[in-house]
Amino acid sequence: MQLLRSFRQPIAKITAKVTDESGRPIVGADAFINFLVGQEDGWGTRDLTHNKPTDDDGSFSAFDQCGGSATLAAIKQGYYKTVTD
């Protein structure tokens, strides 16, 4: 007998702003938001990754299912890579 779990993941919206050490926005940085969600069968986890460049004020956002954990990262040549949980 196989037990199947069915549940809905909450939806999260994350907005972040990428700036330099002086607080000036970094335009066009390659930004990632990775949402960690449970598998549909209830066993294990999977990643939902969104990737896009930062806009004119250095911000980016994404929304998706989220099981309580997300990771953000931003990369641009000439700057150190930044990752946060």
N, C-alpha and C positions, 0 to 999 in steps of 0.2 A: 504494500500500500504506500502511495506517495502522498506526502503532505505538502500542499502548496499554500504559500502565504500570499495574500494580496493586500497591499497597503499603498497609500499615496504619499509621496515625498512632499514636504512643504516646498513652496517656491520662494526663492531668495533673489533680491536684486542688490547687487554690489556696485557702487560707484567709487572710483578712486582717482586721485590726481597725482601725476608724476611731476616732481619739481627737482631742481638742482639744490645744492646746499644753501643757496641764497634765497630759495623760495620762488624762483622764476620757473614758469611752466616749461616742460620739455615736450615740444611738439613733435609728433611723428615717431615717438618711441613705439617699439613693438611690444604691445601689452597683452598679457594672458590672464584669464581668470579660470581656475579649475575648480569645479564643484565636485565633491565626493558624495556619491549617492549609493544606496543599497541596490543590489541586484533585484530584478523583478521577481525572481523566484524566492527571495528572502535569504539567499546564501551568498555572502561576500559583498564586495563593493565594486564600483566602477567609477571612472572619471568622465565628467562632461566638461570639455575644454572649449573656451571661447577665446579667440585671438583677433585683435584689430589694433590699428595705430591710434595713439592718443590724438585728441583734437587740438584746436587752437589754444585752449586754456590748459592743456596737459591732461585732460580727464578722459576716462573711458568707463564704460559700464556694461554689465551683462546681467541677465536674469535667467534662471533655470531651476530645476529641482535641486534641492540641497539637503543632504542628510545631516547637516550640522557642522561641516568642515569645508573650508575653501582655501585655496592658495592663490596668491596674486604674484605676478612677476612682470618686470619691465626691462627691456633691453634697448640700448641705442649706442651706436659706435661712439667712442670718446667718453663713455660713462661706465661706471661699474654696474654690473647686473644686480638688480634688487629683487629679492624674493621674500614674501612674508606669508605667514599662516594666519 
